[in-house]
Amino acid sequence: MEIQQIKNDNQHKKNMRESTQASAASPTRAISLARLALFVGVLVALASCQTTSNYKATEAARHVGETATVTGMVDGVQQLGKGSTFLNMGGKYPNQAFTAFIPSGSAAQFPQAKQYEGRIVSVSGKITLHKGKPEIVVTSPAQVSTR
C-alpha cells in the first residue's frame, strides 16, 4: 500500500510541475504576442506615413508603374461623345507629355471638366502607358486637386 501511495505522490508532483511549467509559459507567450502586435502596429504606422512622389507632367514617362502624383498645367481638355474625358498636360493633344484619363463610367463625377483647362492640376494614381504616353486613370474626384 505504501508503494502505491508513493507512486500517487510522485504522479501528483509530476502533474504539479507540468502545470507550473505550462502557466510559466503563458506569460512568455503573452509577451511574445504583445511584441508581435506592437511590431505589426509600427509597420502599419510607417506604411501610412509614406508619401507618394510628386512629378511634373514631363517627368511622368520615367515613372511608369509607380503610384504617384503628377502636377502640371492642363493645356487641353477633350471630351468625347462616348463620355470619356482627357486632361492633357505638357502640351496639347497629340503632343502632350501626360494625360489624366477620366473614363466614361466616372465622367458624371466630373460634370465641369472644362474648368481644369489653363489651371495647374495635380492628379494622383498609378502611372501607366497608353499608346506610348503616360497617363493616370481617374475614377474619383479625390484623385484631382487644383491650385
PLY file of the C-alpha trace (Angstrom):
ply
format ascii 1.0
element vertex 147
property float x
property float y
property float z
element edge 146
property int vertex1
property int vertex2
end_header
0.00 0.00 0.00
2.88 2.36 0.77
4.32 1.76 -2.67
1.01 2.73 -4.24
0.93 5.89 -2.08
4.47 6.81 -3.16
3.50 6.30 -6.84
0.44 8.51 -6.36
2.53 11.19 -4.62
5.13 11.08 -7.41
2.40 11.35 -10.06
0.85 14.28 -8.18
4.23 16.06 -8.01
4.80 15.45 -11.72
1.36 16.88 -12.56
2.08 19.95 -10.39
5.44 20.54 -12.14
3.82 20.31 -15.57
1.03 22.64 -14.50
3.55 25.15 -13.14
5.62 24.96 -16.33
2.54 25.50 -18.50
1.45 28.55 -16.53
5.01 29.90 -16.61
5.00 29.59 -20.43
1.74 31.52 -20.75
3.19 34.90 -19.65
6.10 34.36 -22.04
3.67 33.59 -24.86
1.59 36.66 -23.95
4.69 38.85 -24.02
5.70 37.39 -27.40
2.23 38.06 -28.81
2.28 41.59 -27.41
5.65 42.23 -29.04
4.38 40.85 -32.34
1.29 43.07 -32.17
3.47 46.11 -31.42
5.78 45.28 -34.33
2.85 44.93 -36.74
1.41 48.21 -35.46
4.69 50.01 -36.07
4.88 48.62 -39.63
1.35 49.79 -40.39
2.11 53.24 -38.99
5.27 53.53 -41.09
3.45 52.43 -44.23
0.71 55.01 -43.72
3.29 57.79 -43.20
4.86 57.27 -46.59
4.06 60.00 -49.05
3.66 59.49 -52.75
6.19 61.08 -55.05
5.22 64.21 -56.95
6.38 64.61 -60.55
6.00 67.19 -63.28
3.96 66.11 -66.31
7.16 65.98 -68.36
8.72 63.54 -65.83
5.82 61.06 -65.67
7.12 58.84 -68.50
10.19 57.98 -66.39
7.97 56.76 -63.53
5.57 54.35 -65.24
4.38 51.71 -62.79
4.65 53.97 -59.76
1.74 55.28 -57.75
2.42 59.00 -57.61
1.08 62.49 -58.10
1.64 64.27 -61.40
1.30 68.05 -61.44
1.15 70.39 -64.40
-0.78 72.94 -66.41
-3.78 71.46 -68.23
-3.16 72.57 -71.81
-6.26 70.95 -73.23
-9.43 69.12 -72.20
-11.02 66.69 -74.65
-14.47 65.29 -74.00
-15.51 62.51 -76.32
-19.08 61.80 -77.34
-18.90 58.47 -75.52
-18.27 60.34 -72.24
-14.55 59.84 -71.73
-12.52 62.92 -70.81
-8.82 63.62 -71.30
-6.92 66.28 -69.33
-3.73 66.81 -71.35
-0.68 68.33 -69.65
2.71 69.32 -71.01
1.31 70.20 -74.43
-1.88 69.86 -76.42
-3.02 66.57 -77.94
-1.34 64.76 -79.72
1.89 66.24 -78.33
1.01 66.10 -74.63
3.56 64.82 -72.11
0.91 63.34 -69.81
-2.83 62.63 -69.72
-5.28 62.28 -66.86
-7.91 59.96 -68.34
-11.44 60.02 -66.93
-13.34 57.01 -68.31
-16.99 57.40 -69.28
-18.10 55.43 -66.20
-16.58 58.10 -63.96
-17.35 61.17 -66.08
-20.54 62.01 -64.15
-18.33 62.76 -61.15
-16.62 65.49 -63.22
-19.51 67.49 -64.74
-17.33 70.59 -65.20
-14.13 69.02 -66.55
-13.50 72.05 -68.78
-12.82 74.05 -65.59
-9.38 72.42 -65.39
-8.17 73.91 -68.69
-5.46 76.53 -68.12
-5.10 75.59 -64.45
-2.35 73.80 -62.57
-3.75 70.41 -61.59
-2.37 67.53 -59.53
-3.53 64.03 -60.35
-2.79 61.02 -58.12
-2.81 57.34 -59.04
-0.81 54.68 -60.81
1.11 55.93 -63.82
0.58 53.65 -66.81
1.33 53.88 -70.52
-1.36 54.19 -73.16
-0.22 54.28 -76.77
3.26 55.27 -75.60
2.09 58.18 -73.44
1.99 58.21 -69.63
-1.41 58.54 -68.03
-3.31 58.10 -64.79
-6.83 56.72 -64.92
-9.02 58.96 -62.76
-12.11 57.34 -61.24
-12.70 59.68 -58.29
-12.60 63.45 -57.73
-10.37 62.72 -54.72
-7.58 61.97 -57.22
-7.63 65.51 -58.65
-6.78 68.81 -56.99
-6.20 72.29 -58.36
-4.11 75.24 -57.20
0 1
1 2
2 3
3 4
4 5
5 6
6 7
7 8
8 9
9 10
10 11
11 12
12 13
13 14
14 15
15 16
16 17
17 18
18 19
19 20
20 21
21 22
22 23
23 24
24 25
25 26
26 27
27 28
28 29
29 30
30 31
31 32
32 33
33 34
34 35
35 36
36 37
37 38
38 39
39 40
40 41
41 42
42 43
43 44
44 45
45 46
46 47
47 48
48 49
49 50
50 51
51 52
52 53
53 54
54 55
55 56
56 57
57 58
58 59
59 60
60 61
61 62
62 63
63 64
64 65
65 66
66 67
67 68
68 69
69 70
70 71
71 72
72 73
73 74
74 75
75 76
76 77
77 78
78 79
79 80
80 81
81 82
82 83
83 84
84 85
85 86
86 87
87 88
88 89
89 90
90 91
91 92
92 93
93 94
94 95
95 96
96 97
97 98
98 99
99 100
100 101
101 102
102 103
103 104
104 105
105 106
106 107
107 108
108 109
109 110
110 111
111 112
112 113
113 114
114 115
115 116
116 117
117 118
118 119
119 120
120 121
121 122
122 123
123 124
124 125
125 126
126 127
127 128
128 129
129 130
130 131
131 132
132 133
133 134
134 135
135 136
136 137
137 138
138 139
139 140
140 141
141 142
142 143
143 144
144 145
145 146
